[in-house]
Amino acid sequence: MAEETTNEGQKHFSINKIYVKDFSFESPKAPDIFRAREWKPQTDLNLRSSHKAVEGEDNLHEVVLTITVDAKEDDSTLFLVEVQQAGLFQIDGYGEEEFGAIIGSFCPNILFPYARETIANSVSKGGFPEFVLQPINFDALYMQSRQQVAQQEAEAAEKH
């Protein structure tokens, strides 16, 4: 009698698709900004990620990394770019804690280079000097967010 092998308990991770979900580039001061002699903007970076299970698909998850860069000079926006870089990931067999780390850190790490390239290309095509996003430590950001949640839960428990 042949033994049947099952995948029960096995961990599986794969990338099904990486895509741009939403994208926006604005340069409200063009063309006047290009006559300026100095280029010394202040840039603000906003970063967030989200996740949802894909309906009707077992263990398929969409993770969206949203990066917004706002370049200003004297409180006036020179350019604003936002990209929602997304991916479909097959994730199966992981415990809750491991799953959280995959969704909160590993997947954004995979998506970041794609988002960085989209932002760099759009800023360049917008007529501005090269703009390179520095690497981001998603592991540290994930751990920091977990610590904040734990602290908020502890404070809420103390109030009751």
NUDO-325966 format. One record per residue: residue in three letters; y, x, z of N, C-alpha, C in turn; residue number from 1. Coordinates in steps of 0.1 Angstrom, whole numbers. Layout:
N
+------+-------+-------+-------+-------+-------+-------+-------+-------+-------+-----+
! type !   nc2 !   nc1 !   nc3 !  cac2 !  cac1 !  cac3 !   cc2 !   cc1 !   cc3 ! seq !
+------+-------+-------+-------+-------+-------+-------+-------+-------+-------+-----+
!  ALA !     Y !     X !     Z !     Y !     X !     Z !     Y !     X !     Z ! NUM !
...
+------+-------+-------+-------+-------+-------+-------+-------+-------+-------+-----+
//
This chain:
160
+------+-------+-------+-------+-------+-------+-------+-------+-------+-------+-----+
! type !   nc2 !   nc1 !   nc3 !  cac2 !  cac1 !  cac3 !   cc2 !   cc1 !   cc3 ! seq !
+------+-------+-------+-------+-------+-------+-------+-------+-------+-------+-----+
!  MET !   -12 !     8 !     0 !     0 !     0 !     0 !    12 !     9 !     0 !   1 !
!  ALA !    21 !     7 !    -9 !    33 !    15 !   -10 !    44 !    11 !     0 !   2 !
!  GLU !    50 !    21 !     6 !    61 !    18 !    16 !    74 !    15 !     8 !   3 !
!  GLU !    80 !     5 !    14 !    93 !     1 !     8 !   104 !     9 !    16 !   4 !
!  THR !   114 !    14 !     8 !   125 !    20 !    14 !   137 !    11 !    14 !   5 !
!  THR !   144 !    11 !    24 !   156 !     2 !    25 !   168 !    11 !    27 !   6 !
!  ASN !   180 !     6 !    24 !   192 !    13 !    26 !   199 !     9 !    39 !   7 !
!  GLU !   191 !     2 !    47 !   197 !    -3 !    60 !   201 !     9 !    68 !   8 !
!  GLY !   213 !     9 !    73 !   217 !    20 !    82 !   223 !    32 !    75 !   9 !
!  GLN !   222 !    32 !    62 !   228 !    43 !    54 !   242 !    41 !    52 !  10 !
!  LYS !   250 !    52 !    52 !   264 !    52 !    50 !   267 !    54 !    35 !  11 !
!  HIS !   276 !    46 !    30 !   280 !    48 !    16 !   295 !    46 !    14 !  12 !
!  PHE !   301 !    56 !     7 !   315 !    55 !     3 !   316 !    59 !   -11 !  13 !
!  SER !   324 !    51 !   -19 !   327 !    55 !   -33 !   340 !    49 !   -37 !  14 !
!  ILE !   346 !    55 !   -47 !   359 !    51 !   -52 !   355 !    43 !   -65 !  15 !
!  ASN !   359 !    30 !   -65 !   356 !    22 !   -77 !   368 !    22 !   -87 !  16 !
!  LYS !   380 !    23 !   -82 !   392 !    22 !   -91 !   404 !    27 !   -83 !  17 !
!  ILE !   413 !    35 !   -90 !   426 !    39 !   -84 !   436 !    34 !   -94 !  18 !
!  TYR !   447 !    27 !   -89 !   457 !    21 !   -98 !   470 !    19 !   -91 !  19 !
!  VAL !   481 !    17 !   -99 !   494 !    14 !   -94 !   495 !    -1 !   -93 !  20 !
!  LYS !   497 !    -6 !   -81 !   498 !   -20 !   -79 !   512 !   -25 !   -81 !  21 !
!  ASP !   522 !   -17 !   -77 !   536 !   -21 !   -79 !   544 !    -9 !   -80 !  22 !
!  PHE !   555 !    -9 !   -87 !   563 !     2 !   -89 !   578 !    -2 !   -92 !  23 !
!  SER !   587 !     5 !   -86 !   601 !     2 !   -88 !   609 !    15 !   -88 !  24 !
!  PHE !   619 !    16 !   -97 !   628 !    28 !   -97 !   642 !    22 !  -100 !  25 !
!  GLU !   652 !    26 !   -91 !   666 !    21 !   -93 !   675 !    33 !   -92 !  26 !
!  SER !   685 !    33 !  -100 !   695 !    43 !  -100 !   709 !    36 !  -102 !  27 !
!  PRO !   714 !    30 !   -91 !   726 !    21 !   -92 !   739 !    29 !   -96 !  28 !
!  LYS !   739 !    42 !   -93 !   751 !    50 !   -96 !   751 !    57 !  -110 !  29 !
!  ALA !   741 !    55 !  -117 !   740 !    61 !  -131 !   750 !    53 !  -140 !  30 !
!  PRO !   757 !    60 !  -149 !   756 !    74 !  -152 !   766 !    82 !  -144 !  31 !
!  ASP !   774 !    76 !  -136 !   785 !    84 !  -129 !   779 !    95 !  -120 !  32 !
!  ILE !   768 !    93 !  -114 !   762 !   103 !  -105 !   759 !   116 !  -113 !  33 !
!  PHE !   757 !   116 !  -125 !   753 !   128 !  -133 !   765 !   137 !  -136 !  34 !
!  ARG !   777 !   132 !  -133 !   789 !   140 !  -135 !   793 !   148 !  -122 !  35 !
!  ALA !   785 !   145 !  -111 !   788 !   152 !   -99 !   784 !   167 !  -100 !  36 !
!  ARG !   792 !   176 !   -93 !   789 !   190 !   -95 !   778 !   195 !   -85 !  37 !
!  GLU !   777 !   189 !   -74 !   767 !   193 !   -64 !   757 !   182 !   -62 !  38 !
!  TRP !   745 !   187 !   -59 !   734 !   177 !   -57 !   728 !   180 !   -43 !  39 !
!  LYS !   733 !   173 !   -34 !   728 !   175 !   -20 !   726 !   161 !   -13 !  40 !
!  PRO !   716 !   153 !   -18 !   714 !   140 !   -12 !   706 !   141 !     1 !  41 !
!  GLN !   707 !   131 !     9 !   698 !   129 !    20 !   687 !   120 !    16 !  42 !
!  THR !   675 !   123 !    18 !   664 !   114 !    14 !   657 !   109 !    26 !  43 !
!  ASP !   654 !    96 !    26 !   646 !    89 !    36 !   633 !    85 !    30 !  44 !
!  LEU !   622 !    88 !    37 !   609 !    85 !    32 !   603 !    75 !    42 !  45 !
!  ASN !   598 !    64 !    36 !   591 !    54 !    43 !   577 !    53 !    38 !  46 !
!  LEU !   567 !    53 !    47 !   553 !    54 !    43 !   545 !    44 !    51 !  47 !
!  ARG !   537 !    36 !    44 !   528 !    27 !    51 !   516 !    24 !    43 !  48 !
!  SER !   505 !    20 !    50 !   493 !    16 !    42 !   488 !     3 !    48 !  49 !
!  SER !   481 !    -4 !    39 !   474 !   -16 !    43 !   461 !   -17 !    36 !  50 !
!  HIS !   453 !   -26 !    41 !   439 !   -28 !    37 !   435 !   -42 !    37 !  51 !
!  LYS !   427 !   -46 !    28 !   421 !   -60 !    29 !   407 !   -59 !    21 !  52 !
!  ALA !   398 !   -67 !    26 !   385 !   -68 !    20 !   387 !   -77 !     7 !  53 !
!  VAL !   380 !   -73 !    -3 !   381 !   -81 !   -16 !   371 !   -93 !   -15 !  54 !
!  GLU !   377 !  -105 !   -16 !   369 !  -117 !   -15 !   358 !  -117 !   -26 !  55 !
!  GLY !   346 !  -122 !   -21 !   335 !  -123 !   -30 !   327 !  -110 !   -33 !  56 !
!  GLU !   332 !   -99 !   -28 !   325 !   -86 !   -31 !   321 !   -80 !   -17 !  57 !
!  ASP !   309 !   -78 !   -16 !   304 !   -71 !    -3 !   309 !   -57 !    -2 !  58 !
!  ASN !   315 !   -54 !     9 !   319 !   -41 !    13 !   329 !   -34 !     3 !  59 !
!  LEU !   336 !   -42 !    -5 !   346 !   -37 !   -14 !   360 !   -39 !    -7 !  60 !
!  HIS !   368 !   -29 !    -6 !   380 !   -29 !     1 !   392 !   -24 !    -7 !  61 !
!  GLU !   403 !   -31 !    -7 !   415 !   -26 !   -14 !   424 !   -19 !    -3 !  62 !
!  VAL !   427 !    -7 !    -5 !   437 !     1 !     3 !   449 !     3 !    -5 !  63 !
!  VAL !   461 !     0 !     1 !   473 !     2 !    -6 !   482 !    11 !     2 !  64 !
!  LEU !   486 !    22 !    -5 !   496 !    32 !     1 !   509 !    29 !    -5 !  65 !
!  THR !   519 !    26 !     3 !   532 !    23 !    -1 !   542 !    34 !     3 !  66 !
!  ILE !   548 !    40 !    -7 !   558 !    51 !    -4 !   571 !    47 !   -10 !  67 !
!  THR !   582 !    47 !    -1 !   595 !    44 !    -6 !   604 !    57 !    -3 !  68 !
!  VAL !   611 !    61 !   -13 !   620 !    72 !   -12 !   634 !    67 !   -16 !  69 !
!  ASP !   644 !    69 !    -6 !   657 !    65 !    -8 !   666 !    77 !    -8 !  70 !
!  ALA !   672 !    81 !   -19 !   681 !    93 !   -19 !   696 !    88 !   -18 !  71 !
!  LYS !   703 !    93 !    -8 !   717 !    88 !    -6 !   726 !   100 !    -5 !  72 !
!  GLU !   739 !    97 !    -8 !   750 !   106 !    -6 !   761 !    98 !    -1 !  73 !
!  ASP !   767 !   101 !    10 !   778 !    93 !    16 !   774 !    79 !    17 !  74 !
!  ASP !   762 !    75 !    22 !   758 !    62 !    24 !   757 !    54 !    11 !  75 !
!  SER !   757 !    60 !     0 !   756 !    54 !   -13 !   742 !    58 !   -19 !  76 !
!  THR !   735 !    48 !   -24 !   722 !    51 !   -29 !   723 !    57 !   -43 !  77 !
!  LEU !   717 !    69 !   -45 !   716 !    76 !   -58 !   704 !    71 !   -66 !  78 !
!  PHE !   693 !    71 !   -59 !   681 !    65 !   -65 !   672 !    60 !   -54 !  79 !
!  LEU !   664 !    50 !   -57 !   655 !    44 !   -48 !   642 !    42 !   -56 !  80 !
!  VAL !   631 !    47 !   -51 !   618 !    46 !   -58 !   608 !    41 !   -48 !  81 !
!  GLU !   600 !    32 !   -53 !   589 !    27 !   -44 !   577 !    25 !   -53 !  82 !
!  VAL !   566 !    30 !   -48 !   553 !    29 !   -55 !   542 !    24 !   -45 !  83 !
!  GLN !   534 !    14 !   -49 !   523 !     9 !   -42 !   511 !    15 !   -50 !  84 !
!  GLN !   505 !    25 !   -45 !   493 !    32 !   -51 !   481 !    25 !   -44 !  85 !
!  ALA !   472 !    20 !   -52 !   461 !    13 !   -46 !   448 !    18 !   -51 !  86 !
!  GLY !   437 !    15 !   -43 !   424 !    19 !   -47 !   414 !     8 !   -42 !  87 !
!  LEU !   403 !     7 !   -50 !   392 !    -1 !   -46 !   381 !     8 !   -41 !  88 !
!  PHE !   377 !     6 !   -29 !   367 !    15 !   -23 !   355 !     7 !   -18 !  89 !
!  GLN !   343 !    12 !   -21 !   330 !     6 !   -16 !   327 !    13 !    -3 !  90 !
!  ILE !   327 !     6 !     8 !   325 !    12 !    21 !   314 !     4 !    28 !  91 !
!  ASP !   303 !    11 !    32 !   292 !     4 !    38 !   285 !    13 !    48 !  92 !
!  GLY !   281 !     6 !    59 !   272 !    13 !    69 !   279 !    21 !    79 !  93 !
!  TYR !   292 !    20 !    80 !   300 !    27 !    90 !   303 !    18 !   102 !  94 !
!  GLY !   304 !    24 !   114 !   308 !    17 !   126 !   323 !    14 !   126 !  95 !
!  GLU !   327 !     6 !   135 !   341 !     1 !   135 !   351 !    13 !   136 !  96 !
!  GLU !   348 !    23 !   145 !   357 !    34 !   146 !   358 !    43 !   134 !  97 !
!  GLU !   346 !    45 !   128 !   346 !    53 !   115 !   352 !    46 !   104 !  98 !
!  PHE !   350 !    33 !   103 !   356 !    25 !    93 !   371 !    25 !    94 !  99 !
!  GLY !   376 !    24 !   106 !   391 !    25 !   108 !   397 !    38 !   103 ! 100 !
!  ALA !   390 !    49 !   106 !   394 !    62 !   102 !   394 !    63 !    87 ! 101 !
!  ILE !   384 !    58 !    80 !   383 !    58 !    66 !   394 !    51 !    59 ! 102 !
!  ILE !   397 !    39 !    64 !   407 !    30 !    59 !   421 !    36 !    62 ! 103 !
!  GLY !   423 !    41 !    74 !   436 !    45 !    79 !   440 !    59 !    76 ! 104 !
!  SER !   430 !    68 !    72 !   433 !    82 !    69 !   427 !    87 !    56 ! 105 !
!  PHE !   414 !    85 !    55 !   407 !    91 !    44 !   412 !    85 !    30 ! 106 !
!  CYS !   412 !    72 !    30 !   416 !    65 !    17 !   431 !    69 !    14 ! 107 !
!  PRO !   440 !    68 !    23 !   454 !    72 !    20 !   455 !    86 !    15 ! 108 !
!  ASN !   447 !    95 !    21 !   446 !   109 !    16 !   442 !   110 !     1 ! 109 !
!  ILE !   433 !   102 !    -3 !   429 !   101 !   -17 !   440 !    96 !   -26 ! 110 !
!  LEU !   447 !    86 !   -21 !   457 !    79 !   -29 !   470 !    87 !   -30 ! 111 !
!  PHE !   473 !    95 !   -20 !   486 !   102 !   -19 !   490 !   111 !   -32 ! 112 !
!  PRO !   481 !   119 !   -37 !   485 !   127 !   -48 !   489 !   119 !   -61 ! 113 !
!  TYR !   482 !   107 !   -62 !   486 !    98 !   -73 !   500 !    93 !   -72 ! 114 !
!  ALA !   503 !    88 !   -59 !   516 !    83 !   -56 !   527 !    94 !   -58 ! 115 !
!  ARG !   524 !   106 !   -53 !   533 !   117 !   -54 !   536 !   120 !   -68 ! 116 !
!  GLU !   526 !   120 !   -77 !   529 !   123 !   -91 !   537 !   112 !   -98 ! 117 !
!  THR !   534 !    99 !   -94 !   542 !    88 !  -100 !   557 !    89 !   -96 ! 118 !
!  ILE !   559 !    92 !   -83 !   573 !    94 !   -78 !   580 !   106 !   -85 ! 119 !
!  ALA !   573 !   117 !   -85 !   579 !   129 !   -92 !   583 !   126 !  -106 ! 120 !
!  ASN !   574 !   120 !  -114 !   577 !   117 !  -128 !   588 !   107 !  -129 ! 121 !
!  SER !   589 !    97 !  -121 !   599 !    87 !  -123 !   613 !    92 !  -119 ! 122 !
!  VAL !   614 !   101 !  -109 !   626 !   107 !  -105 !   631 !   116 !  -116 ! 123 !
!  SER !   622 !   124 !  -122 !   625 !   133 !  -133 !   630 !   125 !  -145 ! 124 !
!  LYS !   623 !   115 !  -149 !   626 !   106 !  -160 !   639 !    98 !  -158 ! 125 !
!  GLY !   643 !    97 !  -145 !   655 !    90 !  -142 !   667 !   100 !  -143 ! 126 !
!  GLY !   665 !   112 !  -147 !   675 !   122 !  -149 !   679 !   130 !  -137 ! 127 !
!  PHE !   671 !   130 !  -127 !   674 !   137 !  -115 !   666 !   150 !  -114 ! 128 !
!  PRO !   670 !   160 !  -106 !   663 !   172 !  -104 !   649 !   169 !   -98 ! 129 !
!  GLU !   640 !   179 !  -100 !   626 !   177 !   -96 !   626 !   173 !   -81 ! 130 !
!  PHE !   617 !   164 !   -78 !   615 !   159 !   -65 !   600 !   160 !   -61 ! 131 !
!  VAL !   597 !   168 !   -51 !   583 !   170 !   -47 !   581 !   165 !   -33 ! 132 !
!  LEU !   573 !   155 !   -31 !   569 !   151 !   -18 !   560 !   162 !   -11 ! 133 !
!  GLN !   563 !   165 !     1 !   555 !   175 !     8 !   542 !   168 !    13 ! 134 !
!  PRO !   532 !   176 !    15 !   519 !   170 !    20 !   521 !   162 !    33 ! 135 !
!  ILE !   513 !   152 !    35 !   514 !   144 !    47 !   500 !   145 !    54 ! 136 !
!  ASN !   501 !   146 !    67 !   488 !   147 !    75 !   485 !   132 !    79 ! 137 !
!  PHE !   477 !   126 !    71 !   473 !   112 !    74 !   464 !   111 !    86 ! 138 !
!  ASP !   456 !   122 !    89 !   448 !   122 !   101 !   457 !   121 !   113 ! 139 !
!  ALA !   467 !   129 !   114 !   476 !   129 !   125 !   483 !   115 !   127 ! 140 !
!  LEU !   488 !   110 !   115 !   494 !    97 !   115 !   485 !    86 !   120 ! 141 !
!  TYR !   473 !    86 !   116 !   463 !    76 !   121 !   460 !    77 !   136 ! 142 !
!  MET !   459 !    90 !   141 !   457 !    92 !   155 !   469 !    87 !   163 ! 143 !
!  GLN !   481 !    90 !   158 !   493 !    85 !   165 !   493 !    70 !   165 ! 144 !
!  SER !   490 !    63 !   154 !   490 !    49 !   154 !   480 !    43 !   164 ! 145 !
!  ARG !   468 !    49 !   165 !   458 !    45 !   174 !   463 !    46 !   189 ! 146 !
!  GLN !   470 !    58 !   192 !   475 !    60 !   205 !   486 !    49 !   208 ! 147 !
!  GLN !   494 !    46 !   199 !   504 !    36 !   201 !   498 !    22 !   204 ! 148 !
!  VAL !   488 !    19 !   196 !   481 !     6 !   199 !   475 !     6 !   213 ! 149 !
!  ALA !   468 !    17 !   216 !   462 !    17 !   230 !   473 !    16 !   241 ! 150 !
!  GLN !   484 !    23 !   239 !   495 !    22 !   249 !   500 !     8 !   250 ! 151 !
!  GLN !   502 !     1 !   238 !   507 !   -12 !   239 !   498 !   -22 !   245 ! 152 !
!  GLU !   485 !   -20 !   243 !   475 !   -28 !   249 !   474 !   -26 !   264 ! 153 !
!  ALA !   476 !   -13 !   268 !   476 !   -10 !   283 !   488 !   -17 !   290 ! 154 !
!  GLU !   500 !   -16 !   283 !   512 !   -22 !   288 !   511 !   -37 !   289 ! 155 !
!  ALA !   505 !   -43 !   279 !   503 !   -58 !   279 !   493 !   -62 !   290 ! 156 !
!  ALA !   483 !   -54 !   293 !   473 !   -57 !   303 !   480 !   -56 !   317 ! 157 !
!  GLU !   489 !   -46 !   319 !   496 !   -44 !   332 !   505 !   -56 !   335 ! 158 !
!  LYS !   511 !   -63 !   324 !   520 !   -74 !   326 !   512 !   -86 !   331 ! 159 !
!  HIS !   499 !   -87 !   328 !   492 !   -99 !   331 !   485 !   -97 !   344 ! 160 !
+------+-------+-------+-------+-------+-------+-------+-------+-------+-------+-----+
//
